[in-house]
């Protein structure tokens, strides 16, 4: 405990979690001249000194939080990844205290319309690509939330025409009201089951993005989407087959693959910077959203030609002895890894492992074992992955990522691709997926010298 409870009579807002989101809330409250109590279950939370500097009047409690700090609290703002089953939050529910997310605060103050993007995979790619398409079309937009800049920090910048928000299932589960100009669920595969408990609960959190949308973009492989947005709002679909008139899909003509609207060919896939069928679907989703907000088609296609993707997503690190080494560290769930492996040409040596988040590794093994030559596993949940792959494909265990890369080099032959696509979170051995990808790239480049 770091504050005298008798000093809290005028503090009606409580912020739970002092990570990046908590820091953005502190900056937002500082701009609004709002005092707040900040709590964290960690006894030495990150960003403490920054929050104290940002808000000298802030009150703090760490570790075991006394329940009576809620006596005068009227609103609790919870960081996205925090589990809601906590004594403080249970007591708050009992007392009728309003529990909201940073996105709720954002919506309260936002003066521009929101485009909301979610899905199990591809969120950052589509958010970034759509932002580029808007810029190429002369529209001022700001992107953020789960990607890059926290949502509340966007409000400190000049007002755009649209806010493009990448939203996680954690955001959506906690957000009470999300009016949007356009919403999309890109795809769904089981993820974060350690938090949501069931696939059904996870999917339902994602579909909340449609609840107050003026327009909807949906993936044709997700027919349940129709149950979550209002049937009388405009909608566009995307998918991997030839679509109905006005909708988006893929057409193969004279040996070439095209992105199409209806039967009208828009661009050859060979002309765009993104690679892989999963990325073609990401591109179609961005085109459909851009269509709904009136972006110029030629400008969107120009942006698509120039966009080569984001780091740590199917990123070619280098070629060593005629073997490609590919960094897909952002492949943190089963669906992402399946998509990445299936987009590869030629034999694959897969490096996987980390914190599994309750993932279904049996489904992963069944889906890709015929498409990989071997798998090298490391990290906390390596035994769970090994159990599902051991009788299907040649399997190796490594103590860490460096050892895994060295083993991959030793067994790789000309024409192979070594793919880091972990199907797991990174926090057992790394700061985040970016740190993991950087370590992979560094080890590969060291081996190449």
N, C-alpha and C positions, 0 to 999 in steps of 0.2 A: 504494500500500500504506500502511495506517495503523496497523499493529500488528506487533510483533516476534513471529515465528512460534514462538519458544522459550517464549512465555507461554501456549501453547494446550493443554498436556498434559491439563488437566481439562475441556476444552470438547468435549462429545460431540454437541452440537446446532449445526447451521449453518442460518441463515435466508438464503435467496437472494431478494433484492428488498426495497427499502426504501420501497415505496409504502404505500397504506392497509392492505393485508393485512399487510405486514411490520411495520407499526406495531402492529397488533392482536396479532400474535404476540409482540412485545416486551412488551406489557402483560400478556398471558397468562403468559409466562415469568416476569415480575416477580412476579405473584401466586403462581406455583408455586415461586418461588426457584430457577429454572433459569438457569444461565449459558449464553450462546450466542455464536457467531460470526455476524456479519452481513456479507454481501457484496452488492455491486451493481456492474454493469458501468459505471454512470455514475460519473464521478470526483467529482461533486458531487450526490449523490442527495438527494431530498427527505426530510424528516422526520428528518434525522440528529441535530439538536440535541434533538428530542423523545425519540428512542430513547436517546440518551446520558443524558438526564435520567431516563428511565424505568428504565434499567439501567446504572448507573455501571460495572459490571464487564464490560460488553459489549466484544467485540473486533471490529474492522472492517477490511475490505479492499475497495478500490475500483478500478475500471478493469480492468487486466489482473490476474487473480487467480492466484497461484501454486498449482500443483496439490498441493504438499506440505502445504497447510493441512488436507488431508483425512486426514492420518496418524492422528489420534485421533478423527475424526468417526464417529459411528454412525448419525446420522439427519440428513437434509436436508429442510427444509420449504421448498417452492417456491411463490412467489406465482402466482396463477392464469394471468396472461397470458404468462408467460415461456416462450419456446421451449425445449424440452427438449434440443435439439441444441446443447449448449454444452460446451466442454472439461471444465469442472468436473463437469458432470452425467454426461458420457460416462465420465470417470475413476471417478466414484462407482459407476456401474453395473459397471464392470470390477472394482472392489474389493468389490462386494456390499453397499454402503452403502444403507440403506433411504431411499428418496425418497418423501415424502408431501406432502399438501396441508394447508392450515389446516383443511379440513373433517375430515380424519382426526384431527387434534388435538381438534377440537370433539367428534367422536363418542366419543373416549376419555373425555372428562370429562362429557358431557351426561347428566343424570339424567331428562330428559323425552323423550317420543317426538318424532320428526321427521316433518313433512310436507314433501316435496320437490317443487318445481315447476320444470319446465324447458320449453324450447320455443324456436323461433326468434323468436317474437313473442308479446307479451301476458303475459310472465312477471310483470312488476312490477304490472300491472293485476290479475291473478288473485291474486297474493300479498297485495296490499293489500286487495282486496275480501274474500278469505277471512278475513283478519285482522279486518275490520269485522264480518263475519258471526259470527265466534266471539265477539267482544265483545258483539254484540247478543244472543247466546245465553247470555251469562254465563260463557263460558270464558276463562280467562287465557291469552293466547298472546303470543309475541314473534316478530317478523318481521325478517329480515335476510339476510345473506350477500352476494349480488350486488346487493341493493337496500338502500340505507341503511346500517344498522349491520353491520359485519363480523361474521361468525359467532362468533368467539372473544370479542368484546366482549359478546355476548348472555349469556355465562356469568357475567359480573360482576353481572348483575341477578338479582332474585328469580326462583326457578325457576317457569316457567309449566307449564301442562298440556301444551302443544305448542309446539315451535319450528317456525315456517313458514319454510322456506329457499328463496329463489330461487337456483337454481344455473345457472351458465353451462356451456357445453361445456368451457371451460378447467378449471373446478372438477371436472367429472365425469371428464374425461380423466385427471386426476392422482390422484383419490381412490380408495383401495384398497378400502375397505369402508364401505358406506352403508346401514345398516339403517333402514328407514322404516316408519311406520304406513301412510302412503299416498304413492304417487308418481304423477306425471302428466307426460306429454309433450304439450304443448298442440297443437303443430303443428310442421312441419319445412319449411324452405326453405333453399337453399344460403346459407351465411354463413361468415365467417372462414376462407375457403379459403386465404388467405395463411398461415394458421397450421396448419390441419388437412391441407392439400394436396389432399384429394379430398372430394367430397360424401359418399361412403361413410364415410370416417373421421369426418367431422363428425357424421353421423347416428348412427353407432355410439357416439360419445361421449355423445350425448344419451340414447340408450336405456339406458345404464348406470344411469340413475336407478332403473330397475325391478329391478336385480339382486338386491337383498335386501329388497324391499318385502313387507309383510304384505298390502296391498291395492293395487289399481291402478285408476286412472282413465285412459281412453284415448280418443283421437279416432278416430272410425270411418273417417276418410279415411286412417288410418295402419295398415293391416292388419298390417304387420310388427311392431307392438307385441306381438302374441301370442308372438312368438319370443323375447321378452326378459324376460317375467315368468312366474313359475311358474303353470302352467295350473290348479292346484288352489286358488289364492288368490281371494278375492272380488274382483270387478271390476265397474265401471260404465263405460258409454260415453256420449259426447256427439257431436252432429253437427247438421247443418243441415236434416235431414229428419225426418219422423215416426218416432220410435224404437220399438223393441220394448218390451213391458211392463217397467216398472221402470227404463228407461234414459232419457236426456235428449235433447231435440231441439227442433225448431221446427215449429209447426203454423199454417197460415193458415186462419182460419175467419171467414166473413161479412166479408171484407175486412180483418180485423185479424190481426196476427201475434202469436203467443203462444209463450212458452217453456213447454215441456211436459215432464212425466214420464210416459212411456208416452203415452196419449191424454188424460191429465188436464192441463188447462190450469192453469198456475201463475200467470202474470202476462202482461199485454200488454206488448209491447216499448215501446209508447208511454208506459208508466207508469214506465219505468226511466230513470236518468240517463245511462247509456251510450248511445252512438249508433253505428250501423253493424253490419253482419252479423258482422264479425270480433269486435266487442265482445259481441254476443249469444252467440257461442261461448265467449268468455271467461267470461261470466256462467254459462253452463251448466256449464262445467268447475268453477267455484267451488261451484255448487250440488251437483254430484255428489260433490265431496270432502267438503263439509259433510254431505251425506247419509251418507257412509260413516263419519264420526266421530260421528254422532248429533246434529247440530245441529237445533234447532227450525226447522221449515220457515217458519213465519210470521216468525220473527226474521230468517232469511236473506233473505226477500223484502223485509222492511222495510229492511234494510241495502242491498239492491240498488236500492230506490227512491231512497235518499238519496245513493248514490255516483255522482258525476259524472265520475269519471276522474282521471287524473294529469296534471300539467303536461307540456307538450311532446308530448302524444299527442292529436292531432286537437283541439287547443285553439283555440277561436275567439278571436282577438286583438281583432278589431273589424270594423266594416263602414264602408267609405269609398266614397262615390259609388255605393252599392248593390252594392258588391263585398265579399264576405267574405274576410278574411285569416286563414288557419288555420296554426297552428304545430304541425307534426308532426315536430319535429326528432329525436324518438326513432326515426323511421323510418330506421334505419341499414342496412337490407338490402333486397334486391329484393322478398322476400315481403311485408314490411311495407308497402312503397309500393304494391304491387298491391292489397293489402287496403284501404288508405286511399283510393286513387283510386276503386276500385270501390264504396266506400261513399258517394261524393259524388253529390249530385243537381245536374245542370246542368253547364255548361262549366267546365273546370279549366285554369288556367295553373299548371303544375308548376315549382317551383324545386328543382333537385337538384344534387348534386355534393359532392366532398370526396375522401376516401381510399376507394377502391373495395373493398379487401380481397379482390381476386380475383373479384369478383362477375360474374355472367352478365348483362351489360346488354343483350345481344341478346334474352334471354328477357323482360326488363323491357319493352323497346320493343315486342316482339310482343304482349305482354299488355295494354298500356295505351294504345297510340298512337291507337286509335279513341275513347278516352274522355277525351283531353285535347285542348285547343285549341292549346296551344303549350307548349314547355318552355324554361326559362331555366337554363343550366348554368354552374356556377362551380367553382373548386377544382382540386386536384391532378390528379384523373383525369377532368376535363372532356372531354379529347379522346377518351377511351374511350367515354364516354356519347354524345358527339356523333356518333361514327362509326355507332352503332346507330340513332340517331333521325333523322339528317339527311335521309333520303329518305322519311320517314314522317309528319312533323309539322313545323310551323313552329318553327324553333329559333333561339335567341339565346345568345350567350356573354357572360358578365360576369366582371369581374376579381375581384369579391368579392360577399358577400351583400348589402351595402348597394346596390351597383349593380344586382344582380339584382332587389331589391324595387322600386327606382325604375323599372326597365324594366317590371316587371309592372304597376305603377301606370299607366304610360304606355300600355300596350296593352290593359288591361282595359276591358271594357264592362259595362254594367248586367247583373246576373245571373250574372256570372262569379264563380268562387272562385279566389283565389290560395293555393296550397297549398305550403308548405315541407315536403317529404318527401324527404330527400336521397338515400336509397339508399346512403349512404356514411358512414364514420366521419368525425369532425370535426377530427381532430388536426392537419391541415395548416394550419388557420387559427384554431382555437379550442382552449380548454382541454378541452372535452368537449361532448357534445350539449346539455347544459343551457345552457352559455355561448352556443352557436350559436342556440338557441331564444330566449334572452334578447336577443341582438343583433337577431334578426328582429323580435321584438315591439317593441323600442325603435325600430327604424327605421320600422316601420308606424305606431306611435303618433306619431312625429315628423311623418310625412307627413299624418296626420289632423288635426294642429293648425294 
